[in-house]
Amino acid sequence: MCEAATYSLDSISGCQDKVCAVRECSTCPQGADCQKGFLPLPKQKDATWLMASVSSGQEVIQRLTSCPPGFALIRTPLPASDTFEKCPAGKYNIERAVWRQENKRTQMDDYCRNCPKVGINCPGGDVVIAHDGWFAIRELRVASTNLTRRSQGDSEANRSNATLMTPEHMIVKVYECSLDACGTNNTCKHNCTGILCGLCPSGYAHESNGCKRCETNAQTIAAWKRVLFIVFSVVYVLVLYVVGWIYIVPLPQLPKRFRSVSFQWMGEKVSNAQEIFNPNFLKMAL
């Protein structure tokens, strides 16, 4: 049995011609836990380890091959150095960190991307939080042959090409929203929805301050009915008010020159203009 902090996966390791020598135990990788010489247990949930053989082909070991989003896969030619590290504040990784055979070694910057400078906050791991008024979108970056690596604090002129072969990978880009439609962390305000909060849900329409519910034809007709009812009610009350005052207020006396005037009033011959204001005449005319 192997000692603590070591392990062996090959049950016949060190055995030749039915004679077993002292078992050769491998050093436990940094990203695993080897208790009492048993199989390495991953320290990080969802991390993947696979069996591999060393160059001599006589010893079988375990190598770290992938870890979950938010982590960087750290691996060198030395199997004991296999481990993973969480992306620090100011960086992010939103996809699994996967080892590829064409890579000789990997480090933090191979998986953890720099946080955009404006509109977003990257507290570390796979968490990205868009600021109020901004919207974060995950985009697929086109594959490239070599990764342009830049260490922290380097200027644009001090970039150097790394040996890491990079396939397509996911990155985060942030865009400023218009019309105050975006809230914090990709939430939408004023009933807006969709990417960049640029859409309205069914039954809503765009206005200057967001999405407003559309009125149906039935609602429009009902509104017009209420308006017409109010208008006719006001006219009816005014008519009753005017007619009622005729019976209360004494009628004015017209000048003599109008008293003998004769003319037609609603089909009736009127010989005296004063008769127009006579209540009996009004009742007859109505």
C-alpha positions as CSV (number, residue, x, y, z in Angstrom):
1,M,0.0,0.0,0.0
2,C,1.2,3.5,-0.8
3,E,1.8,6.0,1.9
4,A,-0.3,9.1,2.4
5,A,0.1,11.8,-0.2
6,T,1.0,9.1,-2.8
7,Y,-1.0,6.7,-4.8
8,S,-0.9,3.9,-7.4
9,L,-3.5,2.9,-10.0
10,D,-1.7,-0.1,-11.4
11,S,-2.3,-3.3,-9.4
12,I,0.7,-5.0,-10.9
13,S,3.0,-2.0,-10.7
14,G,6.5,-3.3,-9.9
15,C,5.6,-6.9,-10.6
16,Q,7.7,-9.0,-13.1
17,D,7.7,-12.7,-13.6
18,K,5.2,-13.2,-10.8
19,V,7.6,-11.5,-8.4
20,C,6.4,-8.2,-7.1
21,A,8.9,-5.7,-5.9
22,V,8.2,-2.7,-3.8
23,R,5.2,-0.9,-5.2
24,E,6.1,2.4,-7.1
25,C,3.7,5.1,-5.8
26,S,3.2,8.4,-7.5
27,T,3.0,11.8,-5.8
28,C,-0.5,13.0,-5.3
29,P,-1.4,15.9,-7.6
30,Q,-2.0,19.3,-6.0
31,G,-5.6,19.3,-7.2
32,A,-6.5,16.0,-5.6
33,D,-6.6,14.3,-2.2
34,C,-4.9,11.0,-1.8
35,Q,-5.7,9.5,1.7
36,K,-3.8,6.4,2.8
37,G,-2.5,5.8,-0.7
38,F,-6.0,5.2,-2.2
39,L,-7.2,6.6,-5.5
40,P,-6.9,10.4,-5.8
41,L,-10.2,12.3,-5.0
42,P,-10.8,15.6,-6.7
43,K,-10.8,18.6,-4.4
44,Q,-13.1,20.4,-6.7
45,K,-16.6,19.0,-7.6
46,D,-17.1,18.3,-11.3
47,A,-13.4,18.3,-12.0
48,T,-12.4,15.5,-14.4
49,W,-9.4,13.2,-14.0
50,L,-8.4,10.5,-16.5
51,M,-5.8,7.8,-16.4
52,A,-2.6,8.2,-18.4
53,S,0.7,6.5,-18.6
54,V,4.1,8.1,-18.1
55,S,6.7,8.2,-20.9
56,S,8.1,4.8,-19.9
57,G,4.7,3.2,-20.3
58,Q,5.1,1.2,-17.1
59,E,3.4,3.5,-14.6
60,V,-0.3,4.6,-14.8
61,I,-1.2,7.9,-13.3
62,Q,-4.1,10.3,-13.2
63,R,-4.1,13.7,-14.9
64,L,-6.5,16.6,-14.6
65,T,-8.4,17.1,-17.9
66,S,-11.1,19.6,-17.2
67,C,-12.7,21.7,-14.4
68,P,-16.0,23.6,-14.1
69,P,-16.6,27.2,-15.2
70,G,-15.0,29.8,-13.1
71,F,-11.7,27.9,-12.8
72,A,-8.5,27.7,-14.7
73,L,-6.8,24.3,-15.3
74,I,-3.2,24.5,-14.3
75,R,-1.0,21.8,-15.8
76,T,2.7,21.3,-16.6
77,P,4.6,18.3,-17.8
78,L,4.9,17.3,-14.1
79,P,1.8,15.3,-13.1
80,A,2.2,16.2,-9.5
81,S,1.5,19.9,-10.4
82,D,-1.9,19.3,-11.9
83,T,-4.4,21.6,-10.1
84,F,-7.0,24.3,-10.7
85,E,-7.5,27.8,-9.5
86,K,-10.5,30.0,-9.3
87,C,-10.4,33.1,-11.5
88,P,-9.6,36.1,-9.3
89,A,-11.5,39.4,-9.1
90,G,-11.2,41.3,-12.4
91,K,-11.3,38.1,-14.4
92,Y,-13.9,35.5,-15.4
93,N,-14.4,32.1,-17.1
94,I,-17.9,31.2,-18.2
95,E,-17.1,27.8,-19.8
96,R,-15.3,24.6,-18.7
97,A,-11.6,24.7,-18.7
98,V,-10.5,21.7,-20.9
99,W,-7.1,20.3,-21.4
100,R,-6.1,19.5,-25.0
101,Q,-3.2,17.3,-26.1
102,E,-1.6,19.9,-28.3
103,N,-1.0,22.1,-25.2
104,K,2.3,21.6,-23.4
105,R,1.2,23.6,-20.4
106,T,-1.6,25.8,-19.2
107,Q,-1.9,28.6,-16.7
108,M,-4.4,31.1,-15.3
109,D,-4.5,33.5,-18.3
110,D,-5.2,30.7,-20.7
111,Y,-8.7,30.3,-19.3
112,C,-9.5,33.4,-17.2
113,R,-10.4,36.4,-19.4
114,N,-9.9,40.0,-18.4
115,C,-13.1,41.7,-17.3
116,P,-14.3,44.5,-19.7
117,K,-13.3,47.9,-18.5
118,V,-16.7,49.6,-18.4
119,G,-20.3,48.6,-17.7
120,I,-19.6,45.3,-15.8
121,N,-18.3,43.9,-12.6
122,C,-16.3,40.6,-12.3
123,P,-16.0,39.6,-8.7
124,G,-14.2,36.3,-9.7
125,G,-15.1,32.8,-10.9
126,D,-17.8,32.7,-13.5
127,V,-19.8,35.6,-12.2
128,V,-20.3,38.7,-14.4
129,I,-22.7,41.5,-13.3
130,A,-23.7,44.2,-15.7
131,H,-24.2,47.7,-14.3
132,D,-27.4,49.6,-14.5
133,G,-27.9,50.9,-18.1
134,W,-25.6,48.1,-19.6
135,F,-26.3,44.6,-20.9
136,A,-23.8,41.7,-20.9
137,I,-23.9,39.2,-23.8
138,R,-22.0,36.0,-24.1
139,E,-20.4,35.6,-27.5
140,L,-18.4,32.9,-29.2
141,R,-14.9,34.1,-30.2
142,V,-13.6,32.7,-33.5
143,A,-10.8,30.1,-33.2
144,S,-7.2,31.2,-33.4
145,T,-3.9,29.4,-33.9
146,N,-2.0,31.1,-31.1
147,L,-3.3,32.9,-28.1
148,T,-1.9,36.4,-27.6
149,R,-1.1,36.4,-23.9
150,R,-0.5,39.4,-21.8
151,S,0.5,39.4,-18.2
152,Q,-1.0,41.8,-15.7
153,G,0.3,45.4,-16.1
154,D,1.8,44.9,-19.6
155,S,1.1,47.5,-22.2
156,E,-0.3,46.8,-25.7
157,A,3.2,46.8,-27.1
158,N,4.4,44.1,-24.7
159,R,2.1,41.3,-25.8
160,S,3.7,37.9,-26.7
161,N,2.4,34.9,-28.5
162,A,1.9,31.8,-26.4
163,T,2.1,28.2,-27.4
164,L,-1.4,27.5,-26.3
165,M,-3.7,26.4,-29.2
166,T,-7.1,28.0,-28.6
167,P,-10.3,26.7,-30.1
168,E,-13.6,28.7,-30.1
169,H,-14.4,30.0,-26.6
170,M,-17.0,32.1,-24.9
171,I,-16.4,35.7,-23.9
172,V,-18.5,38.4,-22.4
173,K,-19.2,41.7,-24.1
174,V,-21.1,44.6,-22.7
175,Y,-23.3,47.1,-24.6
176,E,-24.9,50.3,-23.4
177,C,-28.7,50.3,-23.4
178,S,-30.9,53.1,-24.8
179,L,-34.0,54.7,-23.3
180,D,-33.0,53.7,-19.7
181,A,-34.4,50.2,-20.5
182,C,-31.7,48.1,-18.7
183,G,-31.4,47.5,-15.0
184,T,-28.6,45.8,-13.0
185,N,-27.4,42.3,-14.0
186,N,-29.2,42.0,-17.3
187,T,-32.7,42.9,-15.9
188,C,-35.1,45.1,-17.9
189,K,-37.2,48.0,-16.8
190,H,-40.4,49.6,-18.0
191,N,-41.9,46.3,-19.2
192,C,-39.1,45.8,-21.8
193,T,-37.6,42.4,-22.6
194,G,-35.2,40.6,-24.9
195,I,-31.5,41.3,-25.7
196,L,-30.5,44.8,-24.7
197,C,-34.1,45.1,-23.4
198,G,-35.0,46.2,-26.9
199,L,-38.3,44.3,-27.3
200,C,-41.8,44.6,-26.0
201,P,-43.9,41.6,-24.9
202,S,-47.1,40.7,-26.7
203,G,-49.8,43.3,-26.2
204,Y,-47.3,46.1,-25.6
205,A,-45.8,48.8,-27.9
206,H,-42.7,51.0,-27.7
207,E,-43.0,54.5,-26.4
208,S,-40.5,57.1,-25.4
209,N,-40.3,55.8,-21.8
210,G,-40.6,52.1,-22.3
211,C,-43.3,49.6,-23.4
212,K,-46.9,50.5,-22.8
213,R,-49.9,48.1,-23.0
214,C,-51.9,48.4,-26.2
215,E,-55.6,49.2,-26.0
216,T,-57.9,46.8,-27.8
217,N,-60.8,47.9,-30.1
218,A,-63.3,47.1,-27.5
219,Q,-61.5,49.3,-25.0
220,T,-61.4,52.1,-27.5
221,I,-65.1,51.9,-28.3
222,A,-66.0,51.8,-24.6
223,A,-63.8,54.9,-24.0
224,W,-65.6,56.8,-26.8
225,K,-69.0,55.8,-25.5
226,R,-68.1,57.2,-22.1
227,V,-67.0,60.5,-23.7
228,L,-70.1,60.9,-25.8
229,F,-72.3,60.1,-22.8
230,I,-70.7,62.8,-20.8
231,V,-71.0,65.3,-23.6
232,F,-74.7,64.6,-24.2
233,S,-75.4,64.7,-20.5
234,V,-73.8,68.1,-20.2
235,V,-75.8,69.5,-23.2
236,Y,-79.1,68.0,-21.8
237,V,-78.6,69.6,-18.4
238,L,-77.8,73.0,-20.0
239,V,-81.0,72.8,-22.1
240,L,-83.1,72.0,-19.0
241,Y,-81.4,74.8,-17.1
242,V,-82.2,77.5,-19.8
243,V,-85.8,76.4,-20.3
244,G,-86.4,76.3,-16.5
245,W,-85.2,79.9,-16.0
246,I,-87.8,81.1,-18.5
247,Y,-90.6,80.3,-16.0
248,I,-88.7,82.0,-13.1
249,V,-87.2,85.2,-14.4
250,P,-89.6,87.9,-15.7
251,L,-89.4,88.4,-19.4
252,P,-88.0,91.8,-20.5
253,Q,-90.2,94.3,-22.2
254,L,-89.2,94.9,-25.8
255,P,-89.1,98.5,-27.3
256,K,-92.3,99.6,-29.0
257,R,-90.7,99.5,-32.5
258,F,-90.4,95.7,-32.1
259,R,-93.9,95.1,-30.7
260,S,-95.7,95.4,-34.1
261,V,-93.2,93.4,-36.0
262,S,-94.7,90.4,-37.8
263,F,-92.6,87.4,-39.0
264,Q,-92.6,83.6,-39.2
265,W,-91.3,81.7,-36.2
266,M,-91.0,77.9,-36.7
267,G,-93.9,77.8,-39.1
268,E,-96.2,80.1,-37.0
269,K,-97.0,83.7,-37.8
270,V,-96.0,86.0,-35.0
271,S,-97.4,89.5,-34.9
272,N,-95.7,90.6,-31.8
273,A,-92.0,89.8,-31.0
274,Q,-92.9,89.6,-27.3
275,E,-94.9,86.4,-28.0
276,I,-91.6,84.5,-28.8
277,F,-90.8,84.6,-25.1
278,N,-94.3,83.6,-24.0
279,P,-94.1,80.1,-22.3
280,N,-97.3,79.0,-24.0
281,F,-95.8,79.9,-27.3
282,L,-92.7,78.0,-26.5
283,K,-94.7,74.9,-25.5
284,M,-96.6,75.1,-28.8
285,A,-93.4,75.6,-30.8
286,L,-91.7,72.6,-29.1
